[in-house]
Amino acid sequence: MHFLATVAVALARGVFVPRDAFNILGSAHLSTNGTFKSFADSCTTYSVHQLNHDAWLGASCRAHDGSQPYSSLNLNLCIANDLGKMVARDYGNFAETCNRMLIHGARPILYAFCDNGSYAEESVIDLGGFIDNDNGHVRCFSHYAA
């Protein structure tokens, strides 16, 4: 059974799917006390929307003044499709060849189907590894959300 189908079945049944079960999420940023640290730690909501050949991460994140502005970042500036696998890369333009995107759960894990040159395969990337909250606005590399 494919990864996304397995996760969908598990989630539908209310079963927790541990990160280590698939060992595909890569490394995460950890704070000094060992807790998971990413932009998701300071953003109350976030989601992904695909429009034509663009994929947008929208998020409401805590700013220094306590406000929570909404910002939207074009993920084409942050992610590439490397033979069917999503990877963090400046100006990656992955949404040209990846689709059916979904973020699910408390961690910012992006699921998609990406063309590997022969067929579309399931791919997963942890957005928390390269997307930050910069005073209420999400950013990757040198790209800031609007």
C-alpha positions as CSV (number, residue, x, y, z in Angstrom):
1,M,0.0,0.0,0.0
2,H,1.3,3.5,-0.8
3,F,2.4,5.8,2.0
4,L,-0.4,8.4,1.6
5,A,-3.0,5.7,1.3
6,T,-1.6,4.1,4.5
7,V,-1.6,7.4,6.3
8,A,-5.1,8.2,5.1
9,V,-6.5,4.9,6.3
10,A,-4.7,5.3,9.7
11,L,-6.0,8.8,10.1
12,A,-9.5,7.8,9.2
13,R,-9.4,5.1,11.8
14,G,-8.0,7.5,14.4
15,V,-4.7,5.7,14.6
16,F,-1.5,7.7,15.4
17,V,1.1,7.2,12.8
18,P,4.6,7.7,14.4
19,R,7.2,9.6,12.4
20,D,9.8,6.9,12.7
21,A,7.5,4.3,11.2
22,F,8.4,5.5,7.7
23,N,11.7,7.3,8.3
24,I,11.2,9.7,5.5
25,L,10.7,13.0,7.2
26,G,14.3,14.0,7.5
27,S,15.8,15.9,10.3
28,A,13.9,18.4,12.4
29,H,15.1,21.4,14.3
30,L,15.2,20.6,18.0
31,S,15.4,23.1,20.8
32,T,17.8,22.7,23.6
33,N,15.2,20.8,25.7
34,G,14.6,18.3,22.8
35,T,11.1,19.6,21.7
36,F,10.3,20.0,18.1
37,K,10.9,23.5,16.8
38,S,9.7,25.0,13.5
39,F,7.6,27.8,12.2
40,A,4.6,25.7,13.2
41,D,5.5,26.3,16.9
42,S,4.4,29.9,16.6
43,C,1.7,29.7,13.9
44,T,-1.8,29.0,15.0
45,T,-3.0,27.9,11.5
46,Y,-1.3,27.0,8.3
47,S,-2.4,25.3,5.0
48,V,-1.3,24.7,1.5
49,H,-3.3,25.7,-1.6
50,Q,-2.4,24.8,-5.2
51,L,-3.4,27.2,-7.9
52,N,-2.3,26.4,-11.5
53,H,1.4,25.9,-11.3
54,D,1.9,27.6,-7.9
55,A,1.6,26.2,-4.4
56,W,1.0,28.7,-1.6
57,L,1.6,28.2,2.1
58,G,-0.8,30.4,4.1
59,A,-0.2,30.9,7.8
60,S,-1.2,33.0,10.8
61,C,1.9,33.4,12.9
62,R,2.8,35.2,16.1
63,A,4.7,38.5,15.7
64,H,6.9,40.2,18.3
65,D,4.1,42.6,19.2
66,G,1.7,39.6,19.9
67,S,-0.4,40.0,16.8
68,Q,-0.9,37.1,14.4
69,P,-0.9,38.4,10.8
70,Y,-1.8,36.1,7.9
71,S,0.9,35.7,5.3
72,S,1.2,33.6,2.1
73,L,4.4,32.2,0.7
74,N,4.8,30.8,-2.8
75,L,6.4,27.4,-2.1
76,N,7.8,27.3,-5.7
77,L,10.5,29.6,-4.2
78,C,11.4,27.0,-1.6
79,I,10.9,23.5,-2.9
80,A,12.1,21.5,-6.0
81,N,11.0,18.1,-7.4
82,D,14.2,16.0,-7.6
83,L,13.1,12.9,-9.7
84,G,9.8,12.5,-7.7
85,K,11.1,13.6,-4.3
86,M,10.4,17.1,-2.9
87,V,13.6,18.8,-1.6
88,A,14.3,22.2,-0.1
89,R,15.8,24.3,-2.8
90,D,15.9,28.0,-3.6
91,Y,13.7,28.7,-6.7
92,G,12.8,25.0,-7.0
93,N,9.5,25.5,-8.9
94,F,8.2,22.1,-7.8
95,A,4.5,22.8,-8.4
96,E,5.1,22.5,-12.1
97,T,5.4,18.7,-11.6
98,C,3.8,18.0,-8.2
99,N,0.1,18.0,-7.4
100,R,-2.5,16.8,-4.9
101,M,-0.8,18.6,-2.1
102,L,-1.9,18.3,1.5
103,I,-0.6,19.3,5.0
104,H,-2.1,17.2,7.8
105,G,-1.4,17.0,11.5
106,A,0.3,19.1,14.1
107,R,3.6,19.1,12.3
108,P,4.1,21.0,9.0
109,I,4.5,17.9,6.8
110,L,3.7,18.4,3.1
111,Y,2.4,15.4,1.1
112,A,2.2,15.5,-2.7
113,F,2.4,13.4,-5.8
114,C,5.5,14.3,-7.9
115,D,6.5,13.3,-11.4
116,N,9.7,11.2,-11.4
117,G,10.0,11.2,-15.2
118,S,7.9,8.0,-15.6
119,Y,5.0,8.4,-13.3
120,A,3.8,10.4,-10.3
121,E,5.0,9.0,-6.9
122,E,4.2,10.0,-3.4
123,S,6.6,12.4,-1.8
124,V,6.8,14.0,1.7
125,I,8.8,16.9,3.0
126,D,9.0,18.5,6.5
127,L,8.4,22.3,5.9
128,G,9.7,23.0,9.5
129,G,13.2,22.2,8.4
130,F,13.5,25.3,6.1
131,I,10.5,27.6,6.6
132,D,10.7,30.1,9.4
133,N,8.4,32.6,11.1
134,D,10.0,36.0,10.7
135,N,8.0,38.4,13.0
136,G,4.7,37.0,11.9
137,H,5.5,36.2,8.3
138,V,6.6,32.9,6.9
139,R,9.8,32.8,4.9
140,C,12.2,30.4,3.2
141,F,15.8,31.2,2.1
142,S,15.6,34.9,1.3
143,H,11.9,34.9,0.2
144,Y,9.4,36.5,2.5
145,A,5.7,36.0,2.4
146,A,3.3,38.7,1.3
